[in-house]
Amino acid sequence: MTAPVPVTMSATLAADEEFERRRLAGERVLFLATGEIGLPVLPELGERLASAVGRNAYGPVTGSVEVREAAAGYWGRRGLPTDPADVVCGPGSKPLLFALLLAVGGDVVVPVPSWVSYAAHARLAGFRSIPVNTRPGEGGVPDPVELRTQVLAARASGRDPRAVVVTLPDNPTGTIAEPETIRELALVAKELDLVVISDEIYCDLVFAPGDRAVSPALFAPERTVVTTGLTKNLAVGGWRLGVARLPSGPLGSALRERLVSIASQIWSSTAAPVQAAAAYALAEPPEVVERVAASCRLHERVVRRVAEAFTSVGAELAPIRATCYLYPDFEPLREGLSRVHGIEGGDDLAALLSTQYGVALLPGTAFGEPSHSLRVRVATSRLYGETDAERSAALASPDPVALPWIKASVDRITDVMNDLTQRARGESLHVHPFRS
């Protein structure tokens, strides 16, 4: 009998469960570990979902005509003309990404660091991942030079890499790869006949109006799949809906046929009421555009202030250009952290922050980093409030960091970072564990 494929629980979902356990146990934990966007549902979006509750029949595997046309328009407004026939809807972008790897087949190149599920998806599909480092400050996209070297080496050793996954903008770093890097990657993908799977679920959360993540579909349209969803820009992760844009042409047609066949065997069709709400959202009426813009402003103001708490104590941090994530590196503080706290890697650092200070975040190992790395991923998206009233106030505030509940969390992070690093220098602020 063949042994089951070894796979661990998603680090982010495991962190969610651990947080809930500790909360129910009466602990107060400052939760910075997962990308759950803590914002209320846009009322008009909720109304669309409620009005479609009677849609209880199976629908097309690819998604309703309504949602596919809306998705095509969404991408068209971002410079990617799209035929609705090339759109496939799924119950979240995560299962779509997994099904795409199954449809493409073969080993897959993943950036280091990268979102926690890409490599796990490859293992579950029976393939192997090929980790390739990103360029400094350009997370989410494997260095095209190293990509070429690694793929050629893998093929020379008998492996069969067929795809490369990119994340634009990036989780976990909050950075965006430069257009020239994307162009170079597209050229390498063409040379090596790789399918590019571009996870662009954060593309609406870029801070500067003139800035944006450039999709590889602009440079290699015949071999690039683009995925997105409503989880991040509209904070409805629990609704589970994603869409994929398949390339036109022979490769895209073959890939679409395989993807739809896989989807038909796994999820049959996406929940019809959620598709109705998604069609409304993807059409981007003014109230949706306004809500996404407000969310993006909130993310920027909070994440930049939290970033200061890390850089002020000497951690290195690439400029954050999008999302609610930051990825500080404590390497400059290694000697003191090791001497005083016995910290040798990100796992040690995350464990100390959790147990001694009640601050939960994720170590870089969850994102493919080596064990000695002192990088950690911090998510600020649950700092916006405990109630919908507080979260709505955070969305509307011109200075959300000044709101008492957000300020208290940011001050707590600042105090913890100061205490952690001053102890390493032989001083102490004696910050007490964050418990009730």
N, C-alpha and C positions, 0 to 999 in steps of 0.2 A: 504494500500500500504506500502510495506517495505521501510524504509528510506535508502537512499544511504549510502554506507560505508564511514565514515568520513576519509579523507586522505588529507594531505597537500602536496603542491608541494615539490619536492625534494629540500632540502636545498642547495645543490651544484648548481643545475640548476637555482634555484631562485637567487642565488648569481651571476651567470653568467648574468642573465637578468638585475639585478640591476647595475652591473658593466657597461654593455653596455649603460644603460640609463644615468648613470653619465658621461660616456665618451662622449656621444653625447651632453650632456649638457655643455661640456667644462671643466669638472673637471679632475684633474689628480689624479687618485686613484692607490695606490700601491696594486695590486690585489694578495692576498695570500689565496684566499678562496676556489678555486676548483682545482681538479687534472687534468685539461686539460694539456696535455704535449705539450708545445710550441716548437715543433721542425718540421723541414721540412720533407716532405715525401721522403723516400729513392727513388732515381730515378728509380732503377730497379723495385721496387715495383709498382711505378706509371706506368711504361711501361707495366707490366703484367696486370694491371687493364685496361689500354687503349686498349690493344690488345684483350681483352675479351669482348669489348663493344657490339659485335654482339650477344652475348649469351643472348637472350631476352626471352627464353621460361621458363616456370615453370620447376623446377627440382625436384628430390626426396626430400621429407620432411626432411629426415635425413641429407641431404647434398650430394654433388657429391661424387662419389667413390674417385676421385682425392683428395679432401680436407679431407675426412675421413682417407684415407691411410696416408696422410701427417701428420695428427694429431696423428695417432697411432704411427708413427715413432718418432714424437716429444716427446711423453710421454715415449716411449721405451728407448730413450736416457737419460731419467731422472729416470731410474730404475723402470718404470711402464709398463711392457709388455702389449700391448693393441691390441685387435682385432678390425679392422676397423668397424666391425658390431656393436661394442659397443660404437661407436662415434655418437653423434647427433650434427648437426650444427644449429646455430640459428642466428638471426639478432642482435648480441650483447650478451654478457654474462648476462646482466641484465634481458632480457626477458627469457633467459634459466633458470636463478635462480628462477624467478617467476613461470614458468611452472613446474619446479621441485617441488616447494612447493605444487602446485596444485596436482601433480602426487603422491607425498608421502601422502598428506592429514594430518590432525591433527595439533596440535599446534607445534611451533618450538622454540627451545632454541637459543637465540642469545647472543653473548658476549657483555659485557659492558666495554668500549665503542665499538661500531661497526659501520660499514658503514651505511649511512643514509637510505638505501632502504630495508634492511632485514626486520625490524619490519613492515614497510609500506606494503611490499609484503604480509606478513602474514595477515594483516588486509584486504587487497584487496581480498585475497583468502578466506576470511571468517573465518580465524583462529586467534589465539592469540599468541603473542610472550611471551617467558619466559626469562627475562633478567638474566644473570648470570655473575658475575664479573670475570675478568681475573686476573691472577697472576701478581705481579709487574714486569714490564719489559718484559712481554710475552703477548702482545696484540693479539687480534684476536681469541683466544681460551679460551672458558669458563673454569674456574678452575674445573678440573674433580671431585674433592671432593664435591664442591658446586653444580655442575651439577647433581650428583647422588641425593643429598638431595632435590634439587628443583624439579626434575622430579618425584621422589617418592611422594613428597608432592602434586604436581599437580595431579597425578593420584589418590591419596587418596581423593582429593576434587572433583573428577569426571571429570577432564580434560583429554585430550588425546594427550600428546606430543609424536610425532613420529620422529622428526628430530632435528638435531643440526647443525648449520651453523658455520663454522670456516673460518678465512681469513689468508692465509699464503703466503708471509709476510703480515703484517697488515696495513690496512688503518682504523683508522687515525693515529696510533702511530709510524709507521716506524720501529716497532720491530718485532721479530720473536720468536714464542714459542719454547721452548727447546724440543728436541726429546723425553725426558722422559715424558714431559707433554702431548705430542701427543700420546705416547704409553698408558699413563693412560687414556686419553680420549677415545681411541679406546677400551680399556677393558670395560669401563663404557658403551659405546655404545653397545657393544656386550651383556653385562649383561642386559641392559634395552631395547634391541631390537630397537635401534634408528638408523635411516639412517644418515650418516655423509655427509653433503654437503660442500665440501672443495673448497672455492673460491681462486684459485691460480694464479690470473691474474698478480700478481706482482712477480712471482717466478723468473723471469729473471733479476730482478733489485735488487739483493742482492750484497752488496758492496764487501765483502772479497771473493776472489776466492775459498778459502777452506770452506767457510760458505755456508749454503743453508737451505732453509725451507724444513723440512721433511714432506712429505705428510702422512696423516692418512691412505691413501690407502695402504701404506707399512705394517701397523699393522692390519687393518681391511679391506682387499681387497673386501670381499664379501658384504660389506654394505656402501662403500664409493663412492660417486660421486665426480669427480673433474671437475672444470670448468676453462677455461682460454679464452684468446682472444688476439687481436692485439692492443687494445686501448692503453695500457701502454708501452709495450716494443718497439713498433714501431710507437707510437704516431699518430694513425689513428682512433681516436675515432669516427669521423664522418662517417667512412665507415661501422660501425656497423656489426661486426661479432664476434661470440663466438662459442666455441666448448665445449661439455660436454663428459666426459668419464664415461660410466655407468659400474658398476661392472658386472662381469660374474656370472653365477649361477642363481638360481630360483628368488631371490629377484631382481637382476638386470634385468632379462628378463621381469618380470612383470612391473617393473618401466619403462623400455624402452618402452614397449607397451603403457602404459598410457601417457608417455611424448610425444611420436610421435603422438598419437591421439590428444592431446591438441595442439601440434604445428600445426597439419594439420588444426585445426579450427581457429587458431590465426594468424599465419604468412605464412602458406602454404609452402613456401620455402624461403631460404635466397637468396639475390641478386646474380645471377650467376657470373657476372663479379668480384664481391668482393670475391666470393669463389675461383675463379681462382687465384687471387692475394694472398689469404690466403694460398692456397696449396703451392705456391712458397715460401712464408714466413715460413710456418711451416716445410718445408723440410730443412730449415736452411742452405742455401748456404753461402759461405764465406762472401759475402758482407752483408748479413743479420746479421750474427754473429758479424761482425765487427761493424755494426751500433748499435746493441743492447749493445755491450760492451762500445762503446763510449758514448752512452746515459747514461749508468749506472755510468760511471766515472764522467760525468757532474753532474748528480743528487747528487752524493756523495760529490763532492767538494763544490757545492753551499749549499746543505742542512746542511753540517757540519759547514760552515762559518755562516750561518744564526742561527744555533743552539747556537753558541757562543754569539750572541747578546742577547739571552734570558737567558742563564745560567749566563752570566756575571753580570746581575742585580739581581740575586737571584731566578729566576724561576727554578723549578725542571724539569728535563728532562731525561727520560730513554735513554740509548745509542741507537742511530739510526743505524740500520744494513741494511736497504733496503729502497727503494722507494724515493719519493721526499717530504715526510711528516714528520712533527715533531709535538709533542703534549705537549707543555709546560704547567706546572701547577704553577699558581701564588699563591698558598695557603700560602707559606712562607711570602708573601707580603700582605696578606689579611688585616691586621689591618690598614696599611697605605693607601691602596687603598680605603678602606671603609671610613676612616676618611677624606681624602682629596678629593676623587672623588665620594664618595657615591656608590662605586662598591660593590655589595653583591654577584654577581655570574657571570658566563661566558657571559650571555647575556648582562649584563651591561658593561663588559669589552670590548666585541666585538663592542658594540654600540659606546662607547667612542672613541675607536681607529678609527672607521670608520668616525664618525662625526667631531671629533676634529683634528685628524691627517691624515685623508685620507688613512688609512691602513685597507684594508678589509680582514678579516679572519672569521672563523666560531667558534661559541661557542661550548663547549662540549655537551650542551643540544641537538644539532643536531645529536649527536652520542649516545644518550641514557643516558647521564649523568644527575644527579639530578640538579635542578635549582641553588643550592648553590655552585656547583663545579666551580672552577676558572681555569679549563682546557680549552684550545682553540686549534683548529687544524689549522696549518699553512702549506700551500702548496707552494713550491718554483718553480714549473714547468713553471710558466709564466714569470720568470725573465730573460729568456735567450735571449730576444731581441724582437724588434718590427717588424723586417723584416726577410725574409729567409736568407739574407746575414749575418745579425747579429747572427741568430741562428746557421747557419752553422759554423761561426767563433767560437761560443761558444763550439760547438761539437768538433772542431779540436784543441782548445786551451789547452796547458798543464796547464794553470793557468786561468781558465775562470773567477774567481772572480776578477782578475785584469783588465778584459775588462771594459772600461768606463761605459757602460750601466748597467752591472751587479754590478760593484762596487758602482755605485750611488744608486742602490736599497738597497744593503746590508748596505751601510752607512746610508741610510735613516732609515732602521729598527733599526740600532744601536742607532741612535740619538733619535728616538721615544721611545725606551725602556728606555734609560737613562733619558729622560725628564719625562716620566710617573712615574718612580720609585723615581727619585730624588725629584719630587714634593711631593710625599708621605712622604719623609723625611724632608720636609720643605725647599727644594732647588728647583731650576728650571733652565733649560737650554733654556727655551722659544723657543721650536721648533715650527715653524709656520705650519699651515695646509698645506697639500701637494696638492696644487691647482695651476692651471694655472692663 
